[in-house]
Amino acid sequence: MARRQYVWHNGEWVEYDRYAPRPKPAGPMIIRDIEPYACVVDGERITTRRRHREKLRETGCVEWGDQRPWQKSKDLPPVAPDLKRAVEQVRAGYKPPPLPTGVLPEE
């Protein structure tokens, strides 16, 4: 049995066919710029998409959720040994030192 999807349209539930052809847009689609945010690496205020992409390249970061299924991820080293060591340290009573005041950027 196929799973069906419905949307609320003009006061009633209508079956949604995601494979149906889409109507032609009446005009150009405009995407607004991003909301300003503080970079998690160095706290710099990022206000544009262009600066966002530049900052990702500069810091070697990857925007999670922006990958396409056909893109292959880079080969990364296994994390299991690090996780195992961290768990053993915590079980042995290790507690990380508190962060100094002012390290995290404030909004």
FIKOLZA-1660 file (N, C-alpha, C; in steps of 0.1 Angstrom, whole numbers, plus 5000, padded with zeros to 4 digits):
% residues 107
   i   px   py   pz ch aa at
   1 5008 4988 5000  A  M  N
   1 5000 5000 5000  A  M CA
   1 5009 5012 5000  A  M  C
   2 5006 5021 4991  A  A  N
   2 5015 5033 4990  A  A CA
   2 5011 5044 5001  A  A  C
   3 5021 5051 5005  A  R  N
   3 5018 5061 5015  A  R CA
   3 5014 5074 5008  A  R  C
   4 5004 5080 5013  A  R  N
   4 4999 5093 5006  A  R CA
   4 5001 5105 5015  A  R  C
   5 5003 5116 5009  A  Q  N
   5 5005 5129 5017  A  Q CA
   5 4993 5138 5013  A  Q  C
   6 4989 5146 5023  A  Y  N
   6 4978 5155 5021  A  Y CA
   6 4983 5169 5026  A  Y  C
   7 4977 5179 5020  A  V  N
   7 4979 5193 5024  A  V CA
   7 4966 5200 5026  A  V  C
   8 4966 5210 5035  A  W  N
   8 4954 5217 5038  A  W CA
   8 4953 5229 5028  A  W  C
   9 4943 5229 5019  A  H  N
   9 4943 5239 5009  A  H CA
   9 4928 5244 5007  A  H  C
  10 4926 5257 5008  A  N  N
  10 4913 5263 5007  A  N CA
  10 4902 5256 5016  A  N  C
  11 4906 5253 5028  A  G  N
  11 4896 5248 5038  A  G CA
  11 4894 5233 5037  A  G  C
  12 4902 5226 5029  A  E  N
  12 4900 5211 5029  A  E CA
  12 4913 5204 5027  A  E  C
  13 4913 5191 5030  A  W  N
  13 4925 5183 5028  A  W CA
  13 4926 5178 5013  A  W  C
  14 4937 5180 5007  A  V  N
  14 4939 5177 4993  A  V CA
  14 4951 5168 4992  A  V  C
  15 4950 5157 4984  A  E  N
  15 4961 5148 4982  A  E CA
  15 4972 5155 4975  A  E  C
  16 4984 5153 4980  A  Y  N
  16 4996 5160 4975  A  Y CA
  16 5004 5151 4966  A  Y  C
  17 5006 5154 4954  A  D  N
  17 5014 5146 4945  A  D CA
  17 5027 5153 4942  A  D  C
  18 5038 5148 4949  A  R  N
  18 5051 5155 4948  A  R CA
  18 5057 5153 4934  A  R  C
  19 5052 5144 4926  A  Y  N
  19 5057 5142 4912  A  Y CA
  19 5050 5150 4902  A  Y  C
  20 5039 5157 4906  A  A  N
  20 5031 5165 4896  A  A CA
  20 5039 5177 4891  A  A  C
  21 5038 5181 4878  A  P  N
  21 5045 5192 4874  A  P CA
  21 5042 5205 4881  A  P  C
  22 5051 5213 4884  A  R  N
  22 5049 5225 4891  A  R CA
  22 5045 5236 4882  A  R  C
  23 5037 5246 4886  A  P  N
  23 5033 5257 4878  A  P CA
  23 5046 5266 4876  A  P  C
  24 5046 5273 4864  A  K  N
  24 5057 5282 4861  A  K CA
  24 5056 5294 4871  A  K  C
  25 5068 5298 4876  A  P  N
  25 5067 5310 4885  A  P CA
  25 5063 5322 4878  A  P  C
  26 5056 5331 4885  A  A  N
  26 5051 5343 4878  A  A CA
  26 5062 5353 4877  A  A  C
  27 5073 5352 4884  A  G  N
  27 5084 5361 4884  A  G CA
  27 5097 5355 4890  A  G  C
  28 5107 5363 4891  A  P  N
  28 5119 5357 4897  A  P CA
  28 5118 5354 4912  A  P  C
  29 5124 5343 4916  A  M  N
  29 5124 5340 4930  A  M CA
  29 5135 5347 4937  A  M  C
  30 5132 5353 4948  A  I  N
  30 5142 5361 4955  A  I CA
  30 5144 5355 4969  A  I  C
  31 5156 5352 4972  A  I  N
  31 5159 5346 4985  A  I CA
  31 5166 5357 4994  A  I  C
  32 5160 5360 5005  A  R  N
  32 5165 5370 5014  A  R CA
  32 5179 5366 5019  A  R  C
  33 5186 5375 5024  A  D  N
  33 5200 5372 5029  A  D CA
  33 5198 5366 5043  A  D  C
  34 5209 5360 5048  A  I  N
  34 5208 5353 5061  A  I CA
  34 5207 5363 5073  A  I  C
  35 5202 5359 5084  A  E  N
  35 5202 5367 5096  A  E CA
  35 5216 5367 5101  A  E  C
  36 5221 5379 5106  A  P  N
  36 5234 5379 5112  A  P CA
  36 5236 5370 5124  A  P  C
  37 5248 5364 5125  A  Y  N
  37 5251 5355 5136  A  Y CA
  37 5266 5356 5139  A  Y  C
  38 5270 5351 5151  A  A  N
  38 5284 5351 5155  A  A CA
  38 5290 5338 5151  A  A  C
  39 5302 5338 5144  A  C  N
  39 5309 5326 5140  A  C CA
  39 5313 5319 5153  A  C  C
  40 5311 5305 5152  A  V  N
  40 5314 5297 5164  A  V CA
  40 5329 5295 5166  A  V  C
  41 5337 5298 5156  A  V  N
  41 5351 5296 5157  A  V CA
  41 5358 5308 5164  A  V  C
  42 5355 5320 5159  A  D  N
  42 5362 5331 5164  A  D CA
  42 5353 5343 5169  A  D  C
  43 5340 5341 5168  A  G  N
  43 5331 5351 5173  A  G CA
  43 5328 5363 5163  A  G  C
  44 5334 5362 5151  A  E  N
  44 5332 5373 5142  A  E CA
  44 5317 5374 5138  A  E  C
  45 5312 5385 5136  A  R  N
  45 5298 5387 5132  A  R CA
  45 5297 5385 5117  A  R  C
  46 5289 5375 5113  A  I  N
  46 5287 5372 5099  A  I CA
  46 5273 5378 5095  A  I  C
  47 5273 5386 5084  A  T  N
  47 5261 5393 5080  A  T CA
  47 5256 5390 5066  A  T  C
  48 5264 5383 5058  A  T  N
  48 5260 5380 5044  A  T CA
  48 5263 5366 5041  A  T  C
  49 5256 5361 5030  A  R  N
  49 5259 5347 5026  A  R CA
  49 5273 5346 5020  A  R  C
  50 5278 5356 5014  A  R  N
  50 5291 5356 5008  A  R CA
  50 5302 5355 5019  A  R  C
  51 5300 5363 5030  A  R  N
  51 5310 5362 5041  A  R CA
  51 5308 5349 5048  A  R  C
  52 5296 5343 5049  A  H  N
  52 5294 5330 5055  A  H CA
  52 5302 5319 5047  A  H  C
  53 5301 5319 5034  A  R  N
  53 5309 5310 5026  A  R CA
  53 5324 5312 5027  A  R  C
  54 5328 5325 5027  A  E  N
  54 5343 5327 5029  A  E CA
  54 5348 5322 5042  A  E  C
  55 5340 5325 5053  A  K  N
  55 5344 5321 5066  A  K CA
  55 5345 5305 5067  A  K  C
  56 5335 5298 5061  A  L  N
  56 5336 5284 5061  A  L CA
  56 5349 5279 5054  A  L  C
  57 5353 5285 5043  A  R  N
  57 5366 5282 5036  A  R CA
  57 5378 5285 5045  A  R  C
  58 5378 5297 5051  A  E  N
  58 5389 5301 5059  A  E CA
  58 5391 5292 5071  A  E  C
  59 5380 5288 5078  A  T  N
  59 5382 5280 5090  A  T CA
  59 5382 5265 5087  A  T  C
  60 5380 5261 5075  A  G  N
  60 5379 5247 5072  A  G CA
  60 5367 5240 5077  A  G  C
  61 5356 5248 5080  A  C  N
  61 5344 5242 5085  A  C CA
  61 5335 5237 5073  A  C  C
  62 5325 5229 5077  A  V  N
  62 5316 5224 5067  A  V CA
  62 5302 5227 5072  A  V  C
  63 5293 5232 5064  A  E  N
  63 5279 5235 5068  A  E CA
  63 5272 5222 5068  A  E  C
  64 5268 5216 5079  A  W  N
  64 5261 5204 5080  A  W CA
  64 5247 5205 5074  A  W  C
  65 5243 5195 5066  A  G  N
  65 5229 5195 5060  A  G CA
  65 5229 5201 5047  A  G  C
  66 5241 5206 5042  A  D  N
  66 5241 5212 5029  A  D CA
  66 5247 5203 5018  A  D  C
  67 5249 5190 5022  A  Q  N
  67 5255 5180 5013  A  Q CA
  67 5244 5175 5003  A  Q  C
  68 5248 5171 4992  A  R  N
  68 5239 5165 4982  A  R CA
  68 5241 5150 4982  A  R  C
  69 5232 5141 4979  A  P  N
  69 5234 5127 4980  A  P CA
  69 5245 5122 4970  A  P  C
  70 5248 5129 4960  A  W  N
  70 5258 5125 4950  A  W CA
  70 5272 5130 4954  A  W  C
  71 5273 5138 4964  A  Q  N
  71 5286 5142 4969  A  Q CA
  71 5292 5132 4978  A  Q  C
  72 5304 5129 4976  A  K  N
  72 5311 5119 4985  A  K CA
  72 5318 5127 4997  A  K  C
  73 5316 5122 5009  A  S  N
  73 5323 5129 5020  A  S CA
  73 5337 5125 5020  A  S  C
  74 5346 5134 5026  A  K  N
  74 5360 5131 5027  A  K CA
  74 5362 5119 5036  A  K  C
  75 5373 5112 5033  A  D  N
  75 5376 5101 5042  A  D CA
  75 5381 5107 5055  A  D  C
  76 5375 5104 5066  A  L  N
  76 5379 5109 5079  A  L CA
  76 5384 5098 5088  A  L  C
  77 5393 5101 5097  A  P  N
  77 5399 5091 5105  A  P CA
  77 5388 5085 5115  A  P  C
  78 5389 5073 5119  A  P  N
  78 5379 5068 5128  A  P CA
  78 5379 5075 5142  A  P  C
  79 5367 5077 5147  A  V  N
  79 5366 5084 5160  A  V CA
  79 5364 5075 5172  A  V  C
  80 5362 5062 5169  A  A  N
  80 5360 5052 5180  A  A CA
  80 5371 5052 5191  A  A  C
  81 5384 5052 5187  A  P  N
  81 5394 5052 5197  A  P CA
  81 5393 5065 5206  A  P  C
  82 5390 5076 5200  A  D  N
  82 5389 5089 5208  A  D CA
  82 5377 5088 5218  A  D  C
  83 5366 5083 5213  A  L  N
  83 5354 5082 5221  A  L CA
  83 5357 5072 5233  A  L  C
  84 5363 5061 5230  A  K  N
  84 5366 5051 5240  A  K CA
  84 5374 5057 5251  A  K  C
  85 5385 5064 5247  A  R  N
  85 5394 5071 5256  A  R CA
  85 5387 5081 5265  A  R  C
  86 5378 5089 5258  A  A  N
  86 5370 5099 5266  A  A CA
  86 5361 5093 5276  A  A  C
  87 5354 5082 5272  A  V  N
  87 5345 5076 5282  A  V CA
  87 5353 5070 5293  A  V  C
  88 5365 5064 5291  A  E  N
  88 5373 5059 5301  A  E CA
  88 5378 5070 5311  A  E  C
  89 5381 5082 5305  A  Q  N
  89 5385 5093 5314  A  Q CA
  89 5374 5098 5323  A  Q  C
  90 5362 5098 5317  A  V  N
  90 5351 5103 5325  A  V CA
  90 5348 5093 5336  A  V  C
  91 5348 5080 5333  A  R  N
  91 5345 5070 5343  A  R CA
  91 5356 5070 5354  A  R  C
  92 5368 5074 5351  A  A  N
  92 5379 5075 5360  A  A CA
  92 5378 5088 5369  A  A  C
  93 5368 5096 5366  A  G  N
  93 5366 5108 5375  A  G CA
  93 5370 5121 5368  A  G  C
  94 5375 5121 5356  A  Y  N
  94 5380 5133 5349  A  Y CA
  94 5368 5143 5348  A  Y  C
  95 5371 5156 5351  A  K  N
  95 5361 5167 5349  A  K CA
  95 5369 5178 5342  A  K  C
  96 5364 5182 5330  A  P  N
  96 5372 5193 5323  A  P CA
  96 5371 5206 5331  A  P  C
  97 5382 5214 5330  A  P  N
  97 5382 5227 5337  A  P CA
  97 5371 5236 5331  A  P  C
  98 5365 5245 5340  A  P  N
  98 5355 5254 5335  A  P CA
  98 5361 5264 5325  A  P  C
  99 5353 5268 5315  A  L  N
  99 5357 5278 5305  A  L CA
  99 5359 5292 5312  A  L  C
 100 5369 5299 5308  A  P  N
 100 5370 5313 5314  A  P CA
 100 5359 5322 5310  A  P  C
 101 5356 5331 5318  A  T  N
 101 5345 5340 5314  A  T CA
 101 5348 5348 5302  A  T  C
 102 5338 5350 5293  A  G  N
 102 5340 5358 5281  A  G CA
 102 5345 5350 5269  A  G  C
 103 5347 5337 5270  A  V  N
 103 5352 5329 5259  A  V CA
 103 5341 5327 5248  A  V  C
 104 5329 5324 5253  A  L  N
 104 5318 5323 5244  A  L CA
 104 5312 5336 5240  A  L  C
 105 5309 5338 5227  A  P  N
 105 5304 5351 5223  A  P CA
 105 5289 5353 5228  A  P  C
 106 5286 5365 5232  A  E  N
 106 5273 5368 5237  A  E CA
 106 5265 5374 5226  A  E  C
 107 5252 5371 5226  A  E  N
 107 5243 5377 5216  A  E CA
 107 5238 5390 5219  A  E  C
% end
